[in-house]
Amino acid sequence: MSTRHSRAPVVVSFTASHQQEAVNLILNIQNVEAGLDISLDDQPDLVDIERSYLSAGGAFWVALDEQEKVVGTIGLMIQTPEVAVLKKFFVAVDWRGKDKDCASRLYESLIAFARSRGLTTIVLDTPSSAARSHTFYRRHGFEQISGSELPVQYDYPDRGSLLFRLRLTE
């Protein structure tokens, strides 16, 4: 059931006013849509996005619809001066698909920020069942890697995740 939208979403930097809507969107997609059973307690970065992302030198964006409702999220958690982790990339069901331009706008904001900071590698984890996400990442140059190939270690709640790496080049 897809809804027509009068315009593409607007991507803005996260502010505290987006906190609850962002958390609700993410938990709904993880647990209602995907059935992953991941609690807020399993994701301490979501409890304090400001501290986990922004204060640590990273960034977090939200996509807003015409009513300024959060319909997408994406974050970049800096691990080293060269490596960051793409986190919390979620898009509401009515905003998915190339024609909606939501995921691509969020992703472009993240990549522009990563390049501006001189990052060379972005890694991510995504549930093995999220085939649509895997297709998006591969189309954007990510390669699937094993845990031993991760250039940094970080916590992620779904132990059955696939891992991906993007090497940023000019």
C-alpha positions in Angstrom: 0.0 0.0 0.0 2.0 2.9 -1.3 1.1 6.5 -0.7 1.8 9.3 -3.3 3.7 12.2 -1.9 3.7 15.8 -3.2 7.5 16.1 -2.8 10.6 14.2 -1.8 11.4 14.3 1.9 13.7 16.9 3.3 16.9 15.6 5.0 18.0 17.6 8.0 20.5 17.2 10.8 19.0 15.5 13.9 17.9 17.7 16.8 16.4 16.6 20.1 12.9 17.4 18.8 13.3 14.4 16.5 14.3 11.9 19.2 11.0 10.2 20.0 9.8 10.0 16.3 13.1 8.6 15.2 13.1 6.0 18.0 9.5 5.0 17.2 10.3 4.6 13.5 13.4 2.5 14.1 11.8 0.2 16.7 8.7 -0.3 14.6 10.7 -1.3 11.5 13.1 -3.6 13.5 10.4 -5.3 15.6 7.0 -5.1 13.9 8.1 -5.2 10.3 11.3 -7.4 10.6 10.4 -9.3 13.7 14.0 -8.9 15.1 13.0 -8.4 18.8 15.6 -5.7 19.4 14.8 -3.5 22.4 15.8 0.1 23.0 18.0 -1.3 25.8 19.9 -3.3 23.2 20.7 0.0 21.4 22.2 2.5 23.8 23.1 4.8 20.9 19.4 5.4 20.3 18.7 6.5 23.9 21.1 9.5 23.5 21.7 10.2 19.8 23.3 13.5 20.6 26.0 11.9 22.8 26.5 8.8 20.7 26.8 10.4 17.3 27.0 14.2 17.3 29.2 14.9 20.4 31.6 12.1 19.3 32.2 13.8 15.9 29.7 11.8 13.8 26.4 12.8 12.5 22.7 11.7 12.4 20.1 12.8 9.9 16.3 12.5 9.6 14.1 12.7 6.6 11.0 14.7 7.1 7.7 14.5 5.1 5.4 17.4 4.2 4.1 17.5 7.8 7.7 17.4 9.2 7.2 13.9 10.5 10.3 11.7 10.7 10.1 9.2 7.8 13.7 8.1 7.6 16.9 8.0 9.7 20.7 7.4 9.1 23.7 7.9 11.3 27.4 7.9 11.1 29.4 6.8 14.1 33.1 7.8 13.9 35.4 5.0 15.2 38.9 6.3 14.0 40.0 9.2 11.9 39.6 6.9 8.8 36.8 4.6 9.8 33.1 5.1 10.6 30.1 2.9 11.1 26.8 3.5 9.2 24.0 3.0 11.7 20.2 3.3 11.9 19.4 3.5 8.2 15.7 3.2 8.2 12.9 4.4 5.9 9.2 4.3 6.6 7.4 1.8 4.3 5.5 4.5 2.3 8.8 6.2 1.5 10.7 3.2 0.2 11.8 2.8 -3.4 13.9 4.7 -5.9 11.0 6.9 -6.9 10.5 8.2 -3.4 14.1 9.5 -3.1 14.2 9.1 0.6 16.9 6.5 1.1 19.1 8.1 -1.5 18.9 11.6 0.0 19.7 10.2 3.5 22.6 8.2 2.1 24.0 11.2 0.0 24.0 13.3 3.2 26.0 10.6 5.0 28.5 10.1 2.1 29.1 13.9 1.7 29.8 14.2 5.5 32.1 11.2 5.4 34.1 12.6 2.5 34.3 16.1 4.2 35.8 14.5 7.2 38.4 12.5 5.2 37.0 9.1 6.1 38.3 6.3 3.9 36.1 3.4 5.1 32.5 2.9 6.2 31.3 -0.4 7.6 27.8 -1.5 8.6 25.9 -4.5 9.9 22.4 -5.4 8.6 20.1 -8.4 9.4 20.7 -11.3 7.1 16.9 -11.2 6.2 17.1 -7.6 4.9 17.6 -8.5 1.3 16.3 -5.1 0.0 19.0 -3.4 2.2 21.7 -5.7 0.9 20.7 -4.8 -2.7 20.9 -1.0 -1.9 24.3 -1.4 -0.2 25.8 -3.5 -3.1 24.4 -1.0 -5.7 26.3 1.8 -3.8 29.7 0.0 -3.8 29.6 -1.9 -0.5 31.1 -5.3 -0.4 30.1 -8.0 2.0 32.9 -9.0 4.5 33.5 -11.4 7.3 33.8 -10.3 11.0 37.5 -10.8 10.8 37.7 -8.2 8.0 36.1 -5.5 10.1 38.7 -2.7 10.5 37.2 -1.8 13.9 35.2 -3.6 16.4 31.8 -2.3 17.5 28.6 -3.7 19.1 25.5 -4.5 17.1 22.4 -6.2 18.5 21.5 -8.8 15.8 24.1 -11.5 15.9 23.0 -13.0 12.6 23.9 -9.8 10.7 25.8 -9.5 7.5 28.7 -7.1 7.5 29.5 -4.7 4.6 32.4 -2.3 3.9 32.7 0.6 1.6 36.0 2.1 0.6 35.6 5.8 -0.1 37.6 7.0 -3.1 37.5 10.2 -4.9 
